[in-house]
Amino acid sequence: MPLVLRLADAVFEAELGAVRSAAFARAAPVLRSPPVGGPRKRGLAGPPWRRRLLDGLQGDIWGGFGAALETVLRRHPGLEVTEVAVDRSGDLCGRARAVLTRHGVRFAVATCFDLQVGSMRHRAEDLVGPGHRVDQPAWAEVDACLDAHVPPELDTASFRLMRRILQRDGGNGFVLDAYAEDQLVIACRAGGRLPEEFADWLVEAADALGVTLRFAADDGGPPVAELARVGFAWAEGKERFFMTRSAVPDPGTGPLP
């Protein structure tokens, strides 16, 4: 609430970057329509306006932070969120931060916001791993450290294929589930389509790792035709809502380790 009170006063002191920033899409319309005479003037308009501003700020800050956190959690299964906090570093700026750990690796995901300039930046902080310590690592450095220290229970063929999909596509269009050590379940998110050449790449990667694929698909719609082209077929019985394809390893090599 102190941040909202300070922001409410700042609207009348100077132009704020947050008013025209896409990062603050929920709060900006409220900032552009403050109560006449100021938010602390006696009357009925001030308190409701501050509540709308608080709701908008919470939606913007937690929404941006949540999206950044979700990206990391999707990319690296098994991460545990141990701490979440928000702190102010000035009148109109601050940081939302979560600490994540997995198998000897610890780091933080932070969203730094500045309402004066209208910015919101996501970054990694305080990466600590076996023989590794960086205060402000690049995201690629975090990915590499986590990939180098995978828990044994996640170092299966299905999880390795999942990581390859996420590295290739980012995983934004898919829901992925390592159903068993050698089975991966895939579904397109609502309205999603297969990326170009993805089906051919997917079956090649699955064959190399010895993974059976189960794809949740809608009868008659995309991506059914594309899946059928690369060898998927409708399952029967309780699995009838899935198109499946068993791995066909290269007889000369067999599954990759």
C-alpha positions, 0 to 999 in steps of 0.5 A: 500500500505505501507504493500505491500512496506514493504513486498516487501522489507522483501522478500529480508531481510529474509525468510517469513512464508507467502511464504509457508503458505496455508493461503496466497495461492494467495500471496505466488506464487508472493512472491516466484518470486520477480523481479531480483535486488529487487522491487525498482530497476529501471526498468519495473518489480517492479511496476507490481510485487507489484500490483500482490502482492497487489492483492494476499494479498487482496484476501488472507486477505479479503477471509479468513476474509470474510469466518469467517464473513460468518460463523457467519452471517449464524449461527445467522440471523439478525446480522448487520455489523456496522463497517469494518476496517483493521489496521496494528499492525507491519511491517508485521502483522495486523487485519481485523475487523468487529463489529456486533450487534443484539438485545442488543448484540455487538461483533467483528469478527477479522482476525489477520494475520502475514506474518512473520510467515505465520499465519492467525487466526480468533477470536471473540472480545469485546462481550457485552450483557445484563449482559455480557462483555468479551474482548476475548470470545470463539466462543461458548460464542458468540453463547450462548449469541446470542441464549439467546437474540433472537429478537422476529421477529426471535423467530419463529418455522422456525427460531428455526429449522434453528438454530437447523440445523446450530448447528447440521451441521454448515449449510455449505452444505445448503441454508436456508430460514425461508419463514414463521413462520412455513415454512422452505425452504432448498436447497443443495449447488452445489454438496451437499449431505445430511449428513448421517441420516440427513433426519430422524433427520430433519423430527423429528425436524420439527414435534416437532416444527410444521414446514412445509419443502420445499426442492428444489431438482433436479428430479431424483438426490440426495437427491430426493430418500432420501427425498421421503423415509421420506415423502416428495412429489413433490408439484404442480403448481408454487411450482412444483420445491420443494418437501414438507412435512407438519409437523405431530406433536405427538398427545400426545405433539403437537408442542414444544414451 
